[in-house]
Amino acid sequence: MTRKKRRIMFLAAGALAMTGATALAVVGFRESIVFFMPPAELLAKAPGPEQRLRVGGMVVEGSVVRGQGETVRFTLTDYEGSVEVAFAGVLPDLFSEGQGAVAEGYFREGRFEAREVLAKHDEKYMPRNVADTLKTPPPGT
């Protein structure tokens, strides 16, 4: 085999390996992609029951209902549409009515079945010990 043929074979094998690696990466990413939707868009699109989604909005005042065990139901709204969320688990500490929340799970039979709930907080949040430290003057002043 001549030097030129070996070089062409090496380049072809490298291109084939890169194509295979790219295909594997695309397939892997497709399974882990989670789309974010506000409630109005979720209701308008009505995605399939096996599509994992994130829905975010404000927790409607008076909508949090605690069931048996750790089951919690609440309503998320974007002020254009509302969706009922069912979650079996422990809610985050910052979760409360009138605050923002993001739920990840599946939209089935007109209700969002959450596997995880995240509470939003404003960008001004600061842990109490840090805020207290900033309020006290440094020693020697």
TAGI-V220497 format. One record per residue. N is the residue number from 0. RES is the residue in one small letter. PHI is phi in whole degrees, -180 to 180 (999 if undefined). OMEGA is omega in whole degrees, 0 to 359 (* if undefined). Layout:
BEGIN
{{N;RES;PHI;OMEGA} {N;RES;PHI;OMEGA}}
END
This chain:
BEGIN
{{0;m;999;183} {1;t;-79;181} {2;r;-61;181} {3;k;-66;180} {4;k;-66;178} {5;r;-63;179} {6;r;-63;178} {7;i;-65;179} {8;m;-63;179} {9;f;-63;179} {10;l;-65;179} {11;a;-65;179} {12;a;-65;178} {13;g;-64;179} {14;a;-65;179} {15;l;-65;178} {16;a;-65;178} {17;m;-65;178} {18;t;-65;178} {19;g;-64;179} {20;a;-65;178} {21;t;-64;179} {22;a;-62;178} {23;l;-63;179} {24;a;-64;180} {25;v;-64;179} {26;v;-64;179} {27;g;-65;179} {28;f;-67;182} {29;r;-61;181} {30;e;-75;184} {31;s;-103;180} {32;i;-73;177} {33;v;-124;181} {34;f;-86;178} {35;f;-102;180} {36;m;-139;168} {37;p;-76;183} {38;p;-55;181} {39;a;-62;179} {40;e;-69;178} {41;l;-60;180} {42;l;-68;180} {43;a;-71;183} {44;k;-86;182} {45;a;46;181} {46;p;-66;180} {47;g;-64;184} {48;p;-69;181} {49;e;-103;179} {50;q;-88;180} {51;r;-77;185} {52;l;-136;168} {53;r;-124;176} {54;v;-121;183} {55;g;-134;178} {56;g;176;179} {57;m;-94;176} {58;v;-77;183} {59;v;-67;178} {60;e;-58;178} {61;g;79;183} {62;s;-96;183} {63;v;-78;180} {64;v;-125;179} {65;r;-94;180} {66;g;-98;179} {67;q;-74;178} {68;g;68;182} {69;e;-99;183} {70;t;-74;180} {71;v;-133;174} {72;r;-122;176} {73;f;-154;182} {74;t;-116;175} {75;l;-105;179} {76;t;-137;170} {77;d;-116;180} {78;y;70;172} {79;e;-119;178} {80;g;-154;180} {81;s;-134;178} {82;v;-135;177} {83;e;-81;181} {84;v;-119;174} {85;a;-113;182} {86;f;-138;176} {87;a;-111;181} {88;g;166;180} {89;v;-96;179} {90;l;-75;178} {91;p;-65;182} {92;d;-60;183} {93;l;-81;180} {94;f;-71;175} {95;s;-161;179} {96;e;-66;180} {97;g;81;180} {98;q;-112;178} {99;g;-77;178} {100;a;-151;176} {101;v;-126;179} {102;a;-117;178} {103;e;-113;181} {104;g;171;187} {105;y;-132;178} {106;f;-97;184} {107;r;-133;175} {108;e;53;176} {109;g;78;180} {110;r;-134;179} {111;f;-93;179} {112;e;-98;185} {113;a;-84;173} {114;r;-101;180} {115;e;-150;177} {116;v;-126;178} {117;l;-116;178} {118;a;-97;176} {119;k;-91;172} {120;h;-138;182} {121;d;-74;183} {122;e;-74;180} {123;k;-89;182} {124;y;-61;177} {125;m;-146;178} {126;p;-56;185} {127;r;-57;183} {128;n;-65;177} {129;v;-70;179} {130;a;-62;179} {131;d;-65;179} {132;t;-63;180} {133;l;-70;180} {134;k;-77;183} {135;t;-83;181} {136;p;-71;178} {137;p;-65;181} {138;p;-62;177} {139;g;89;178} {140;t;-109;*}}
END
